[in-house]
Amino acid sequence: MDGVSTTAPAAAGRDLPHPARAEIRLEAVLHSLSDPMRLQIVRELAADGDELSCSQFELPVTKSTSTHHFRVLREAGVLRQCYRGTAKMNGLRREDLDDLFPGLLDSLLAAAARQAVRLGG
């Protein structure tokens, strides 16, 4: 998959750009996960283990802000998004992230879970 676009098939005109595995940068991944809402999105996807539509997330932000958060995660290579009918589906790019940065995602998720317990959230 290295060097190949990972854009998922979608209806004409509705393809979403994704970085190829070889283009994913550590600093972009870390930046994307530095926001509490984006970290929450990733935690929910990791817990579910499958794809979720944008509407399945209950984020305490406006729809446009939510869209921004999903875009940042997609452009960093953390998420894969594709349209299925009218739903925009989101999946964690765990295989790509684990291949490029072994243990990073699991460590971040574990740290986020410990922090949530410590802070009561």
Secondary structure, 3 states (H helix, E strand, C coil): CCCCCCCCCCCCCCCCCCCCHHHCCHHHHHHHCCCHHHHHHHHHHHHHCCCEEHHHCCCCCCHHHHHHHHHHHHHHCCEEEEEECCEEEEEECHHHHHHHCCCHHHHHHHHHHHHHHHHCC
